Amino acid sequence: MTNCEGTHRGVCVPLPADLSLEQVYNEALALRPWRKGPFCFTQNEKGFCIESEWQSYIKWDLIKGAVDLEGLEVADIGCNNGYYLFCMQAQKPKSLVGFDPSPLCERQFHWLNTFLKTSIVYERLGVEDLRTYPKRFDVLFCLGVLYHRKDPHNTLKALHMGLKPSGVLVLDTLVFNSPLEVALCPTTYAKMPNVYFIPSPKALQNWAFKAGFKECTPLAFKATTTAEQRKTPWIEGLSLESFLDPNDPTKSIEGYPAPVRGYFILRK
């Protein structure tokens, strides 16, 4: 398993020659919607790609060099179908664990892993379960979760508790462009009703320090575009192009600034 290069960049899934490619394709369709990916299935010179809503390799290319995972115990909190966990394998961590409470994401992961045969552990748990989980981690990833949480302080506290001493958290969240320590509290944001708080960078840093982290360093800020998030036949629904103001794509459909993500490195 490697990252595919060329027209489709994603997780490559080689298939045995005795498997029906058509059957695998139909099984993949039955597991829609696919949010993270792509996954490229190959069999000799034939194959197909699950064109997920997110071109997740764009985010992975941005964060993959932030922490060297070799020999470390690593978890992805809110791992969806495991896309980033499969990518992390290349860095040879000691162990990989994914947390996500979604039954569909769990089914997608286990279906993919029947072909990839990794030792990744998938837990149908949420970030709050880190408090009582019997293991602590060297590195945690929490990507695209914080703004969906009603209580960001307790979320960051749970992530802090899930780390070993001197552990590292790689965090990705929507951010609100302001020099002040403030957060946007929308009724809906980009048609998402489950967005509660979108912090300014300084607000995020204050949250991190109050949760017990000693450092909170910005890694990058990046606008989300339709090159990264878009509607495909693999999601059966709307995507970013429908969530922006059709007359001004720099704004969400509600009139807020269009999505910008902040990437941060937090140290315990």
C-alpha positions as CSV (number, residue, x, y, z in Angstrom):
1,M,0.0,0.0,0.0
2,T,1.4,3.4,-1.1
3,N,0.1,6.8,-1.9
4,C,-0.9,6.8,-5.6
5,E,0.6,9.4,-7.8
6,G,-0.8,10.8,-11.0
7,T,-4.4,11.5,-11.9
8,H,-5.7,10.0,-8.7
9,R,-3.7,10.5,-5.5
10,G,-4.9,8.5,-2.6
11,V,-4.5,5.2,-0.8
12,C,-3.8,2.4,-3.2
13,V,-5.7,-0.8,-2.6
14,P,-4.2,-3.8,-4.6
15,L,-6.8,-6.5,-5.3
16,P,-6.0,-10.3,-5.7
17,A,-6.4,-11.5,-9.2
18,D,-9.2,-14.0,-8.2
19,L,-11.5,-11.3,-6.9
20,S,-14.3,-9.9,-9.1
21,L,-13.5,-6.2,-9.7
22,E,-17.2,-5.6,-10.4
23,Q,-18.2,-7.1,-7.1
24,V,-15.7,-5.0,-5.2
25,Y,-17.0,-1.9,-7.1
26,N,-20.6,-2.7,-6.2
27,E,-19.7,-3.3,-2.5
28,A,-18.0,0.1,-2.5
29,L,-21.1,1.8,-3.9
30,A,-23.3,0.2,-1.2
31,L,-21.1,1.8,1.4
32,R,-21.8,5.4,0.3
33,P,-21.3,8.2,1.3
34,W,-17.6,8.3,1.1
35,R,-16.3,11.5,2.8
36,K,-12.5,10.8,3.0
37,G,-10.3,9.5,0.3
38,P,-9.7,8.8,-2.5
39,F,-9.1,5.0,-2.5
40,C,-7.7,3.6,-5.7
41,F,-8.4,-0.1,-6.3
42,T,-6.0,-1.8,-8.7
43,Q,-6.0,-5.3,-10.3
44,N,-3.4,-5.9,-12.9
45,E,-3.9,-3.0,-15.3
46,K,-7.5,-2.5,-14.4
47,G,-9.2,-0.7,-11.5
48,F,-11.4,2.1,-10.2
49,C,-11.2,4.9,-7.6
50,I,-13.6,5.9,-4.9
51,E,-13.8,9.6,-5.5
52,S,-14.6,10.8,-2.1
53,E,-16.0,14.2,-1.2
54,W,-12.7,15.3,0.2
55,Q,-9.4,15.1,-1.6
56,S,-7.9,14.2,1.7
57,Y,-4.3,13.9,0.4
58,I,-4.2,17.7,0.2
59,K,-4.6,17.9,4.0
60,W,-2.2,15.0,4.6
61,D,0.5,16.6,2.4
62,L,0.2,19.6,4.6
63,I,0.5,17.9,8.0
64,K,2.5,14.7,7.3
65,G,5.8,16.2,8.1
66,A,4.7,17.9,11.3
67,V,5.6,15.0,13.6
68,D,7.8,11.9,12.9
69,L,5.6,9.0,13.9
70,E,8.2,6.2,13.6
71,G,8.1,4.0,16.6
72,L,5.4,6.0,18.4
73,E,1.9,5.1,19.6
74,V,-0.5,7.2,17.6
75,A,-4.2,7.7,17.4
76,D,-6.5,9.6,15.1
77,I,-9.6,11.0,16.9
78,G,-12.5,11.3,14.6
79,C,-10.8,9.1,12.0
80,N,-13.8,8.6,9.7
81,N,-13.0,5.6,7.5
82,G,-9.4,5.5,8.4
83,Y,-7.9,7.3,5.4
84,Y,-5.3,9.2,7.4
85,L,-4.5,6.1,9.5
86,F,-3.7,4.2,6.3
87,C,-1.4,7.1,5.2
88,M,0.3,7.1,8.6
89,Q,1.4,3.5,8.1
90,A,4.2,4.6,5.8
91,Q,5.9,6.3,8.8
92,K,6.1,3.0,10.7
93,P,4.5,3.9,14.0
94,K,4.6,1.4,16.8
95,S,0.8,1.3,16.9
96,L,-2.2,3.0,15.3
97,V,-5.7,3.4,16.8
98,G,-8.7,5.2,15.3
99,F,-11.6,6.6,17.3
100,D,-14.9,7.3,15.6
101,P,-18.5,6.6,16.8
102,S,-20.0,6.4,13.3
103,P,-21.2,2.8,12.4
104,L,-20.9,3.6,8.7
105,C,-17.3,4.8,9.0
106,E,-16.5,1.7,11.0
107,R,-18.0,-0.5,8.2
108,Q,-16.0,1.3,5.6
109,F,-12.8,0.9,7.5
110,H,-13.2,-2.8,8.1
111,W,-14.2,-3.4,4.5
112,L,-11.1,-1.5,3.3
113,N,-8.9,-3.4,5.8
114,T,-10.0,-6.8,4.4
115,F,-7.9,-5.9,1.4
116,L,-5.1,-3.8,3.1
117,K,-4.7,-6.2,6.1
118,T,-3.2,-3.6,8.5
119,S,-2.9,-4.0,12.3
120,I,-4.8,-0.7,12.9
121,V,-7.2,-0.9,15.7
122,Y,-10.6,0.8,15.1
123,E,-12.6,1.9,18.2
124,R,-16.2,3.0,17.8
125,L,-15.6,5.7,20.4
126,G,-15.6,9.5,20.7
127,V,-13.1,12.0,21.9
128,E,-14.7,12.0,25.3
129,D,-13.7,8.3,25.7
130,L,-10.0,9.3,25.8
131,R,-10.5,10.1,29.5
132,T,-11.1,6.5,30.4
133,Y,-9.3,4.7,27.6
134,P,-6.7,2.3,29.1
135,K,-3.9,3.6,26.9
136,R,-2.2,7.0,26.5
137,F,-0.6,8.1,23.2
138,D,2.6,9.8,22.0
139,V,0.8,11.6,19.2
140,L,-2.9,12.4,18.6
141,F,-4.4,13.7,15.5
142,C,-7.8,15.5,15.7
143,L,-8.8,16.8,12.3
144,G,-12.1,18.6,11.6
145,V,-13.7,17.7,15.0
146,L,-13.4,20.6,17.4
147,Y,-16.0,22.9,15.8
148,H,-18.5,20.1,15.9
149,R,-18.2,19.9,19.7
150,K,-20.6,21.8,22.0
151,D,-17.9,22.1,24.6
152,P,-14.5,22.8,23.0
153,H,-12.7,23.2,26.4
154,N,-13.7,19.7,27.6
155,T,-12.8,18.3,24.1
156,L,-9.3,19.8,24.4
157,K,-9.1,18.6,28.0
158,A,-9.9,15.0,26.9
159,L,-7.3,15.2,24.1
160,H,-4.8,16.5,26.7
161,M,-5.6,13.6,29.0
162,G,-5.2,11.1,26.1
163,L,-1.5,12.0,25.7
164,K,1.5,10.7,27.4
165,P,3.7,13.3,29.2
166,S,5.3,15.5,26.5
167,G,2.8,14.1,23.9
168,V,1.9,16.0,20.8
169,L,-1.6,16.9,19.3
170,V,-2.0,17.8,15.7
171,L,-5.2,19.8,15.5
172,D,-7.1,21.0,12.5
173,T,-10.2,23.3,13.0
174,L,-12.1,25.9,11.2
175,V,-10.9,29.4,12.3
176,F,-12.4,32.8,12.3
177,N,-10.2,35.6,11.0
178,S,-9.9,38.1,13.9
179,P,-6.9,39.4,15.9
180,L,-9.1,39.2,19.0
181,E,-9.7,36.3,21.4
182,V,-13.2,35.6,20.0
183,A,-15.2,32.8,18.5
184,L,-18.0,32.8,15.9
185,C,-21.1,31.1,17.2
186,P,-23.4,30.6,14.1
187,T,-26.8,29.1,14.0
188,T,-25.6,27.2,10.9
189,Y,-22.3,27.6,9.1
190,A,-22.0,26.5,5.4
191,K,-25.3,24.7,5.9
192,M,-23.9,22.7,8.8
193,P,-26.2,22.9,11.9
194,N,-23.6,21.1,14.0
195,V,-21.0,23.8,14.1
196,Y,-20.9,25.4,17.5
197,F,-17.8,27.5,17.9
198,I,-15.3,28.7,15.3
199,P,-12.4,30.3,17.2
200,S,-10.0,33.0,16.2
201,P,-6.3,31.7,16.3
202,K,-5.8,33.6,19.6
203,A,-9.0,32.1,21.1
204,L,-7.9,28.6,20.1
205,Q,-4.5,29.2,21.8
206,N,-6.2,30.4,25.0
207,W,-8.5,27.3,24.9
208,A,-5.4,25.1,24.5
209,F,-3.6,26.7,27.4
210,K,-6.6,26.5,29.7
211,A,-6.9,22.8,28.8
212,G,-3.4,22.2,30.1
213,F,-1.2,22.4,26.9
214,K,2.1,24.2,27.2
215,E,2.4,25.1,23.6
216,C,0.0,25.8,20.7
217,T,1.9,26.7,17.6
218,P,0.2,27.5,14.2
219,L,1.4,25.3,11.4
220,A,-0.7,26.7,8.5
221,F,-3.9,28.5,7.6
222,K,-5.6,27.3,4.4
223,A,-8.9,28.2,2.7
224,T,-11.0,25.3,1.7
225,T,-11.8,25.3,-2.0
226,T,-13.8,23.2,-4.4
227,A,-10.5,21.6,-5.5
228,E,-10.4,20.0,-2.1
229,Q,-14.0,19.4,-1.2
230,R,-16.7,18.8,-3.9
231,K,-19.7,16.8,-4.8
232,T,-19.0,13.4,-6.5
233,P,-21.2,10.4,-7.3
234,W,-19.7,8.7,-4.3
235,I,-21.5,11.0,-1.7
236,E,-25.1,11.2,-2.8
237,G,-25.5,14.7,-1.5
238,L,-24.4,18.4,-1.6
239,S,-20.9,19.7,-1.0
240,L,-19.0,22.9,-0.7
241,E,-20.1,24.5,-4.0
242,S,-23.7,24.5,-2.6
243,F,-22.6,25.9,0.8
244,L,-21.1,29.1,-0.5
245,D,-22.8,32.3,-1.6
246,P,-23.4,31.9,-5.4
247,N,-22.7,35.6,-6.0
248,D,-19.7,35.8,-3.7
249,P,-17.7,32.6,-3.1
250,T,-15.6,34.3,-0.4
251,K,-18.7,34.0,1.8
252,S,-20.7,31.1,3.2
253,I,-24.4,30.9,2.2
254,E,-25.2,32.6,5.5
255,G,-22.9,35.5,4.8
256,Y,-20.0,34.5,7.0
257,P,-16.4,34.3,5.7
258,A,-15.9,31.2,3.6
259,P,-14.2,28.2,5.4
260,V,-10.6,28.6,6.4
261,R,-8.8,25.9,8.4
262,G,-6.1,26.4,10.9
263,Y,-3.5,23.7,11.6
264,F,-1.9,23.7,15.0
265,I,0.7,21.7,16.9
266,L,-0.1,21.4,20.6
267,R,2.3,20.0,23.2
268,K,1.4,18.7,26.6
